[in-house]
Amino acid sequence: MNRRLLAFPPLLLPIPMNTPPPTPATRPRVWVFGLDGVPWTLLQPWIDQGHLPTLAKLQEQGAWGGLRSTIQFLTAVAWSSFITGLNPGKHGVFDFSRRIPGTYEQELTNAARRSGRSLWRILSDAGRRVGVVNVPMTFPPEPVNGFLISGLDTPGLDSAYAYPPELKSAVNDVHFIAVSTVGKSHAQYLKETLEGVDKRFELLRRTLNREALDFYMWVVMETDAIQHCSWHLLSDPDQPNHDAILQVYKRIDQHLAGIIEELPPDVTLFVMSDHGAGPIVKTVYLDRWLAQKGWLRYKKGAELTLMDRGRHVARIVVKQTLYLAQRFLPVAVKGFLKRFSGAHAAIDTFIEKADYDWAHSLAYATGNLGNINLNIKGRDAQGVIEPEATEQMIADITAALHELRDPDTGEKMVAEVMRRQDIYTGDQIERAPDLLIRWVDDKYLGTKDYEGHPDGPIFGHKQKFGRYGAAYALDQTGTHIIEGICLMVGHGVRAHARLQDAQLIDLAPTVLHLLDVPIPRAMDGRVLTEALTDEFARKPIQYEEDDQDLGGGASFELSAEDEEAIRARLQGLGYVA
C-alpha cells in the first residue's frame, strides 16, 4: 500500500527568547466542540421542551446565535473555512472533490490540497500548545505543537492519521471514521450511531487532559449523519425510532453534562456547527435538466464506440453486483468485495464522463447541492462556448433555472443563481464552479442521474445512499441548510449576549483574539466582540502586519485504494453523489 509520509517542513516555534510565553495554567484557554450539521430549528424546540438541559444551561449562561456557513454549505467547504478563517476563494475547497485543471476529471480534496494556514498552525507558530481531534479535512495530519487526530477524510484506521505517530496506539481502540450505512436497517444504524457517540466522547476524555493545552478542538459527526437518514421520521410519531435524531442529541447532551459542570474558569468554550440541516423536499437531476434544455449532450447510437458500449455493460454489472453484495452477503465478504473493487471510484468517474459528448456540450452539473460548470473554448479540454458568448450562456442558464417550479406545488425552486466571482475572493476562484445554485429554503438537493438516462424525470422524491443510489437500504431524507449554531460560555464571554450576523469564518479570528495571538490579515472573518466581556471586547485586536503566503499545503497523493475508501464512505453517508 502506497502511503507516502507527509513532507511538512520541520516544526518551528518562534518564541522570543527574552519574553517567553506564560504557561497554559496562567493564561486563557479555548475549547471548541463541533456538532456537525446542528440547526437551531431542532435545537431550540428541544431545549425549550427540556430534552437538552446541558445545552440549555450553556444558552442561559453564555452568548449564542445563528452561524452562517459558506456557499456551498457542504462539510468539506465549511470546515475548511472554519479551519483557515478564509472564504473558499482563498482556501480552494469548493466540495469534497475538485476539477483537475485541463481535464473533466475530479480529484478528492484534503488538507494537503487546501490553501491557507490552519488555526492550529497559526497557534503552533505562536508557541501555543494545541490538540485537534476528529475535525473533517485534516488528513493527512500536519505536525503541530501538540497533537492531531484526523477525521472524516481519513482513509482508514490503518493509515497514518495521528501526529505524533505514536499517539495512534493510545487511541486506536476508540477512534473510528464513520458509522457505515451499508446493508443496515435504520434501527441497527441508530444503535451503532449511539454507540459511536459514546466512543467519540471516550476519545474526547482520553485526549482533552492528555497534556496542558492552550487550544483543544473535537468534533462529533453523528449529528449530521443521523439527520441525513432520519429527517422523514420527525413528522411521523407512529414510525419506529421517529425520535432517532433526538436520541442522538440527548446522548450528546448527557455526555456534555459532566464536562460542562467541571469547566475550568480559565476556559472559553465554543459549541458550534459548520452548517444546519433540514428536509429534502425533492431531488433535482441537474444533468438531465441540462440535457433536456440542449446544453448537455450524451453520446448515443453510432456515436458510441465499442469501448463506450463496454462501459455501459460495466455499469449494469457493477450496479447489480454491488447491490446484491452489500444487501445480502456477510460482512467479511462485503469487505473482501470492497477491497477487490478498489478501482470502483475511477470506474464511476470514467463511465460518467465518457457518456458526455463534450464536443457538443455547453454545460454540466457538479457537486451535491447544485453547481454548474460551463464548457468554454480555450479554457476547457474540449471547450465549446466562445469566450465572448459566455455572458449570454450564463444569462440563459440563470433565466431557465429561475423558471424551475416544484411540479407538486408550482412553487419557485431557485432562490438565487450566483457567479463564482460575485461570492468569492482570492487566487483559488478558478477552481470554483462557474455557477452556484441556492435553492428556496435550502430544501432541494441537486444531484446526479445515477442511470445516465438524459430523457428520464428531472425530479425525484427519494435519494438512496451510496453509489448508483441502489446499494443501500436507507433513504437520504435530510440535507444541509446554511445556518448553523454557536454557543459560547466561560472565560471572557458576556452572559446573555446574542451573536449579530455571525459567520463561520468569524470563529478563527475570535479564537486568536481570545488567546492573544495576532490575526492574519488574509482572514475574512471578524472578532465576535459582541459576545465578549469588556476585557476582551475593548482589547486592541492584533494583526500580523506581514501575512505569510497562503500556500497550498505539502505535496501528498492518496493511493488509488485510499481514494476509493474515502469516496465510498462519503457516498454512503450522503455527502457526495
C-alpha positions in Angstrom: 0.0 0.0 0.0 1.5 3.3 -1.1 1.0 5.9 1.6 3.8 8.5 1.5 4.8 10.4 4.6 3.7 14.0 4.6 6.5 16.3 3.7 5.8 19.2 6.0 8.8 21.4 6.9 10.3 20.9 10.4 8.1 22.4 13.2 9.3 25.8 14.1 8.1 27.6 17.2 9.2 31.2 17.0 9.2 32.0 20.8 11.1 35.2 21.7 13.9 34.3 24.0 13.6 37.5 26.1 9.9 37.2 26.7 8.8 33.5 26.9 5.1 33.0 26.8 3.3 32.2 30.1 2.4 28.6 30.7 -1.1 27.3 29.9 -2.0 27.4 33.6 -1.6 31.2 33.7 -3.3 32.3 30.5 -6.8 31.9 28.9 -7.6 28.6 27.1 -10.1 27.8 24.4 -12.0 24.6 23.7 -14.1 24.2 20.6 -16.7 21.4 20.4 -18.1 20.8 17.0 -21.5 19.2 16.5 -21.7 18.7 12.7 -24.8 19.9 11.0 -26.9 21.0 14.0 -29.6 23.7 13.3 -31.5 25.9 15.7 -34.7 24.7 14.1 -34.2 21.4 16.0 -32.1 22.6 18.9 -34.2 25.4 20.2 -37.5 23.5 20.5 -35.8 20.6 22.2 -34.1 23.0 24.6 -37.4 24.6 25.4 -39.1 21.2 25.9 -36.4 20.3 28.5 -34.8 17.5 26.4 -31.3 19.1 26.4 -30.6 20.5 29.9 -26.9 20.9 29.3 -27.2 22.8 26.1 -30.0 24.9 27.8 -27.5 25.8 30.6 -24.9 26.9 28.0 -27.5 29.1 26.3 -28.7 30.6 29.6 -25.2 31.4 30.9 -23.4 32.4 27.7 -23.6 34.0 24.3 -25.4 32.4 21.4 -26.9 32.8 18.0 -27.0 31.6 14.4 -23.8 31.0 12.5 -23.9 31.5 8.7 -22.0 28.8 6.8 -20.2 29.0 3.5 -21.5 28.8 -0.1 -21.9 26.0 -0.7 -22.7 24.8 2.8 -21.0 21.4 2.4 -18.9 19.7 5.1 -15.6 19.9 3.2 -16.1 23.6 2.3 -17.5 24.7 5.7 -14.8 23.0 7.8 -12.1 24.3 5.5 -13.3 27.9 6.1 -13.5 27.3 9.9 -10.0 25.9 9.9 -8.5 28.8 7.9 -10.8 31.7 8.6 -10.8 32.2 4.8 -13.5 32.2 2.2 -13.4 29.3 -0.3 -11.8 31.5 -3.0 -8.7 31.7 -0.9 -8.5 28.1 0.6 -9.6 26.5 -2.7 -12.0 23.8 -1.3 -15.4 24.0 -3.0 -16.6 20.4 -2.5 -15.3 17.1 -1.4 -13.8 16.8 -4.9 -12.4 19.4 -7.4 -11.8 19.5 -11.1 -8.3 18.6 -12.3 -7.1 21.6 -14.4 -7.2 20.9 -18.1 -9.5 17.9 -17.8 -13.0 17.0 -16.9 -11.9 14.6 -14.1 -12.3 15.1 -10.4 -9.9 14.5 -7.5 -10.7 14.4 -3.8 -9.8 17.4 -1.7 -7.9 17.0 1.5 -5.8 19.0 4.0 -2.7 18.9 1.7 -4.7 20.3 -1.2 -6.1 23.2 0.8 -4.5 26.6 0.8 -4.1 28.7 3.9 -2.6 28.1 7.3 -4.8 26.2 9.7 -5.8 27.8 13.0 -3.7 25.2 14.8 -0.7 26.0 12.5 -1.0 29.7 13.4 -1.3 28.9 17.1 1.6 26.4 17.0 3.8 29.0 15.2 2.9 31.4 18.1 4.1 28.9 20.7 0.6 27.8 21.8 0.0 24.2 22.6 -2.9 22.6 20.7 -4.9 19.4 20.5 -7.1 18.6 17.5 -9.4 15.6 17.3 -11.7 14.3 14.5 -12.1 17.6 12.6 -13.0 16.9 8.9 -10.5 18.0 6.3 -7.4 17.3 8.5 -6.0 14.3 6.7 -3.1 14.0 6.2 -2.3 15.2 9.7 0.1 18.2 9.9 2.7 18.4 12.6 1.6 20.8 15.3 2.8 22.0 18.7 0.8 19.3 20.4 -1.2 16.5 18.7 -3.7 16.0 15.9 -6.0 13.1 15.1 -7.6 13.4 11.6 -11.3 13.0 10.9 -13.8 12.1 8.2 -11.5 12.2 5.2 -9.1 9.7 6.8 -8.8 6.6 4.5 -8.9 4.1 7.4 -7.6 3.2 10.8 -4.6 1.6 9.2 -3.5 4.9 7.8 -1.2 7.4 9.4 -4.0 9.5 10.9 -2.2 10.8 14.0 0.5 13.3 14.9 2.7 12.5 16.6 2.5 8.9 15.1 2.9 7.2 18.4 -0.4 8.7 19.6 -2.2 6.3 17.3 -1.5 3.3 19.6 -3.1 5.2 22.5 -6.4 5.9 20.7 -6.9 3.3 18.0 -9.3 1.3 20.2 -11.8 4.2 20.5 -11.2 6.2 17.3 -13.3 5.4 14.3 -14.0 7.3 11.0 -17.8 6.9 10.5 -20.6 4.5 11.1 -21.3 2.7 7.8 -24.8 2.6 6.3 -24.0 -0.5 4.2 -26.7 -3.2 4.4 -28.3 -2.0 7.7 -31.8 -1.4 8.9 -32.5 2.0 10.3 -32.7 0.5 13.8 -29.3 -1.1 13.5 -27.8 2.1 12.1 -29.3 4.1 15.0 -27.9 1.6 17.6 -24.4 1.9 16.1 -24.6 5.6 15.8 -25.4 6.0 19.6 -22.5 3.6 20.3 -20.4 5.8 18.1 -21.3 8.9 20.1 -20.2 7.1 23.2 -16.8 6.3 21.6 -16.4 9.9 20.4 -16.7 11.2 24.0 -14.4 8.5 25.2 -11.8 9.8 22.7 -12.5 13.4 24.0 -12.0 12.4 27.6 -8.8 10.5 26.7 -7.3 13.4 24.8 -8.7 16.6 26.5 -6.4 16.3 29.5 -3.6 14.4 27.9 -1.3 17.4 28.4 -1.6 21.2 29.2 -3.1 22.8 26.2 -4.0 26.3 25.2 -6.4 25.2 22.5 -8.4 22.0 22.1 -10.9 21.0 19.4 -13.1 18.0 18.9 -15.9 17.2 16.5 -18.7 14.6 16.6 -20.1 13.8 13.1 -23.0 11.6 14.1 -25.4 14.5 14.4 -25.2 15.2 10.7 -25.2 11.6 9.7 -28.3 10.6 11.6 -30.2 13.6 10.2 -29.4 12.6 6.6 -31.4 9.3 7.0 -33.9 10.2 9.7 -35.5 13.5 8.9 -38.6 12.0 7.5 -39.3 10.3 10.8 -39.6 13.6 12.7 -43.1 14.2 11.4 -44.5 10.7 12.0 -44.7 9.7 15.7 -46.1 6.3 14.7 -42.9 5.3 13.0 -40.3 3.2 14.9 -37.4 5.4 16.0 -39.3 8.6 15.0 -37.1 10.3 17.6 -33.8 9.0 16.2 -32.3 12.4 15.8 -33.4 13.5 19.3 -31.9 10.3 20.8 -28.5 11.3 19.3 -28.8 14.8 20.6 -29.8 13.6 24.1 -26.9 11.2 24.2 -24.5 14.1 23.4 -26.2 16.4 26.0 -25.8 13.7 28.7 -22.1 13.3 27.9 -21.6 17.1 27.9 -23.1 17.5 31.3 -20.1 16.3 33.3 -17.6 18.2 31.1 -19.6 21.5 31.5 -20.0 21.0 35.2 -16.3 20.9 35.6 -15.4 23.6 33.1 -12.2 25.3 34.3 -12.6 29.0 35.0 -9.8 29.9 32.5 -11.5 28.2 29.6 -13.7 29.7 26.8 -15.9 27.0 25.4 -17.4 27.2 21.9 -20.1 24.7 20.9 -20.7 25.2 17.2 -21.9 23.6 13.9 -20.5 24.0 10.4 -24.0 24.3 8.9 -27.6 23.4 9.7 -29.9 20.7 8.5 -33.4 20.4 7.0 -35.6 18.2 4.9 -35.1 17.2 1.3 -38.4 18.0 -0.4 -37.2 16.9 -3.8 -34.1 15.9 -5.6 -33.3 17.7 -8.9 -31.3 15.8 -11.5 -29.4 18.8 -12.9 -27.5 16.8 -15.6 -30.9 15.6 -17.0 -32.3 19.1 -16.9 -29.3 20.4 -18.8 -29.6 17.6 -21.3 -33.3 18.3 -21.9 -32.5 22.0 -22.3 -30.0 21.1 -25.0 -26.9 22.3 -23.1 -25.5 18.8 -22.2 -25.3 16.1 -24.8 -24.9 12.4 -24.1 -23.4 10.0 -26.7 -25.9 7.8 -28.4 -26.4 5.4 -31.3 -23.5 5.3 -33.7 -21.5 7.8 -31.6 -21.0 5.0 -29.0 -17.8 3.2 -29.6 -17.2 -0.4 -28.6 -15.4 0.9 -25.5 -18.4 3.1 -24.7 -20.7 0.1 -25.0 -18.4 -1.9 -22.8 -18.7 0.9 -20.2 -22.5 0.7 -20.3 -22.3 -3.1 -19.7 -19.8 -2.4 -16.8 -22.3 0.0 -15.2 -25.0 -2.6 -15.2 -22.7 -5.4 -13.9 -21.1 -3.2 -11.2 -24.5 -1.9 -10.0 -26.2 -5.3 -9.8 -23.2 -7.0 -8.2 -22.7 -4.4 -5.5 -26.5 -4.1 -4.8 -26.7 -7.8 -4.1 -23.4 -8.0 -2.3 -24.0 -5.1 0.0 -27.5 -6.0 0.9 -27.2 -9.8 1.4 -23.6 -11.1 1.8 -21.9 -11.5 5.2 -19.8 -8.5 6.4 -16.5 -10.3 5.8 -17.4 -11.0 2.2 -18.6 -7.4 1.8 -15.2 -6.2 3.0 -13.4 -8.5 0.5 -15.5 -7.3 -2.4 -14.9 -3.7 -1.4 -11.1 -4.3 -1.5 -11.4 -6.3 -4.6 -13.2 -3.4 -6.4 -10.6 -0.9 -5.5 -10.8 0.8 -8.8 -14.6 1.3 -8.5 -14.4 5.1 -7.9 -12.3 5.5 -11.0 -14.8 3.4 -13.0 -17.6 5.7 -11.7 -15.9 8.8 -13.0 -14.8 7.1 -16.2 -18.3 5.9 -17.1 -20.0 9.2 -16.2 -17.6 11.5 -18.1 -17.3 9.1 -21.1 -21.1 9.3 -21.5 -20.9 13.0 -22.3 -20.3 14.2 -25.8 -18.0 17.0 -24.8 -17.7 18.4 -28.3 -21.4 19.3 -28.3 -21.9 20.1 -24.6 -22.1 23.6 -23.3 -22.5 22.9 -19.6 -22.6 20.1 -17.0 -23.5 19.7 -13.3 -21.1 19.1 -10.4 -21.4 18.7 -6.7 -24.2 17.7 -4.4 -26.1 20.9 -3.7 -26.3 22.4 -7.2 -23.4 23.7 -9.2 -22.9 24.1 -13.0 -19.7 24.4 -15.0 -19.5 25.8 -18.4 -17.5 24.2 -21.2 -15.5 27.2 -22.5 -13.3 27.1 -25.6 -9.7 27.9 -24.7 -10.2 27.0 -21.0 -11.6 23.5 -21.1 -10.2 20.5 -22.8 -12.9 20.3 -25.4 -14.5 23.7 -24.9 -17.4 24.7 -27.0 -18.6 28.1 -25.8 -16.8 31.0 -27.4 -15.4 33.3 -24.7 -17.4 36.2 -26.0 -20.6 34.2 -25.7 -20.0 33.2 -22.1 -22.1 36.1 -20.6 -25.1 35.2 -22.8 -24.8 31.5 -21.8 -24.8 32.4 -18.1 -27.8 34.6 -18.6 -29.7 31.9 -20.4 -29.0 29.2 -17.8 -29.8 31.6 -15.0 -33.1 32.6 -16.5 -34.0 28.9 -17.1 -33.2 28.0 -13.5 -35.4 30.7 -12.2 -38.2 29.2 -14.2 -38.0 25.9 -12.4 -41.2 25.1 -10.5 -41.9 22.4 -8.0 -44.2 20.0 -10.0 -46.4 19.4 -7.0 -46.9 22.9 -5.6 -45.9 25.2 -8.5 -43.6 26.9 -6.1 -40.5 28.6 -7.4 -37.5 26.3 -6.6 -34.4 28.5 -7.2 -33.8 31.5 -4.9 -30.5 32.6 -6.4 -28.0 31.7 -9.1 -24.6 33.0 -8.1 -21.5 33.5 -10.2 -18.3 32.5 -8.5 -16.6 35.9 -8.8 -19.6 37.5 -7.1 -19.3 35.4 -3.9 -15.6 34.5 -3.6 -12.4 36.5 -3.4 -8.9 35.1 -3.7 -6.5 33.4 -6.1 -8.3 30.0 -6.0 -11.5 31.2 -7.6 -10.7 29.4 -10.9 -11.2 26.1 -9.1 -14.8 27.0 -8.2 -17.9 26.0 -10.2 -18.9 28.7 -12.7 -22.5 28.9 -11.3 -23.8 28.0 -7.8 -27.5 27.5 -7.1 -29.2 28.5 -3.9 -32.5 26.6 -3.6 -35.6 28.1 -1.9 -35.4 27.4 1.8 -32.4 25.1 1.1 -34.9 22.2 0.7 -34.0 20.8 -2.7 -31.0 18.6 -3.5 -29.2 19.0 -6.8 -27.7 15.6 -7.5 -26.6 13.2 -10.2 -28.6 11.0 -12.6 -27.3 7.5 -11.5 -28.7 5.8 -14.5 -27.3 8.1 -17.2 -30.6 8.4 -19.0 -31.0 12.0 -20.3 -34.7 11.6 -21.0 -35.7 10.5 -17.5 -37.6 12.6 -15.0 -35.9 15.8 -13.7 -37.4 15.5 -10.2 -37.2 12.7 -7.6 -38.7 12.2 -4.2 -36.1 9.9 -2.7 -32.4 9.8 -2.7 -30.7 6.5 -1.9 -27.4 6.4 -0.1 -24.4 5.0 -1.9 -23.1 4.6 -5.3 -25.7 4.4 -8.1 -28.4 5.0 -5.4 -29.3 1.4 -5.1 -26.8 -0.4 -2.9 -28.1 0.7 0.5 -31.4 0.2 2.3 -31.7 3.6 3.8 -33.1 6.7 2.1 -31.5 10.1 2.4 -34.2 12.5 3.5 -32.2 15.2 5.2 -29.9 17.8 3.7 -28.0 20.9 4.7 -29.2 24.4 5.3 -26.9 27.5 5.5 -27.4 28.4 9.2 -25.7 26.5 11.9 -25.4 27.2 15.7 -22.9 28.8 18.0 -22.9 28.9 21.8 -20.1 30.5 23.8 -19.6 30.3 27.5 -16.9 30.7 30.1 -13.8 33.0 30.4 -14.3 36.3 28.5 -17.8 35.6 27.4 -20.7 38.0 28.2 -23.7 36.2 29.6 -27.0 36.6 27.7 -25.3 38.1 24.7 -26.7 37.5 21.2 -24.4 37.0 18.2 -25.1 39.5 15.5 -24.8 38.2 11.9 -22.1 35.8 12.9 -20.4 33.7 10.3 -18.4 30.5 10.4 -15.3 32.4 9.3 -15.6 34.6 12.4 -14.6 31.8 14.8 -10.9 31.5 13.9 -10.1 35.2 14.4 -12.2 35.2 17.6 -10.2 32.3 19.0 -6.9 34.0 18.1 -8.1 37.2 19.8 -9.0 35.3 23.0 -5.6 33.6 23.0 -3.8 36.9 22.4 -2.3 35.7 19.1 -2.2 38.1 16.1 -4.8 37.5 13.4 -3.5 37.1 9.8 -4.9 40.0 7.7 -5.8 37.5 5.0 -8.6 36.1 7.2 -12.0 37.1 6.0 -13.8 36.9 9.4 -14.1 39.3 12.3 -13.8 39.0 16.1 -17.2 38.5 17.7 -16.8 41.3 20.1 -20.5 41.5 20.9 -20.1 38.1 22.7 -17.1 39.2 24.8 -16.7 40.9 28.2 -15.3 44.4 28.2 -11.8 42.9 29.0 -11.7 41.2 25.6 -14.1 43.4 23.6 -12.1 46.6 24.3 -8.7 45.0 23.9 -7.0 46.1 20.7 -7.2 43.5 18.0 -3.7 42.5 16.9 -3.0 41.7 13.2 0.0 40.2 11.5 1.5 43.1 9.6 3.2 40.7 7.1 0.9 38.0 6.0 2.6 34.7 5.3 2.0 33.2 1.9 -1.3 31.3 1.9 0.5 28.4 0.2 -1.1 25.1 -0.8 0.0 22.6 1.8 2.6 19.9 1.3 2.9 17.5 -1.6 0.8 14.5 -0.9 -1.0 12.0 -3.1 -3.6 9.5 -2.0 -3.2 5.9 -3.3 -6.0 4.6 -5.5 -7.1 2.3 -2.7 -7.3 5.2 -0.2 -9.2 7.5 -2.6 -11.7 4.7 -3.2 -12.2 4.1 0.6 -12.8 7.8 1.2 -15.1 8.2 -1.8 -17.2 5.2 -0.9 -17.6 6.4 2.7 -18.7 9.9 1.6 -21.2 8.4 -0.9 -22.6 6.1 1.8 -23.1 9.0 4.2 -24.8 11.2 1.6 -22.0 13.7 1.4 -21.3 13.3 -2.3 -23.4 12.0 -5.2 
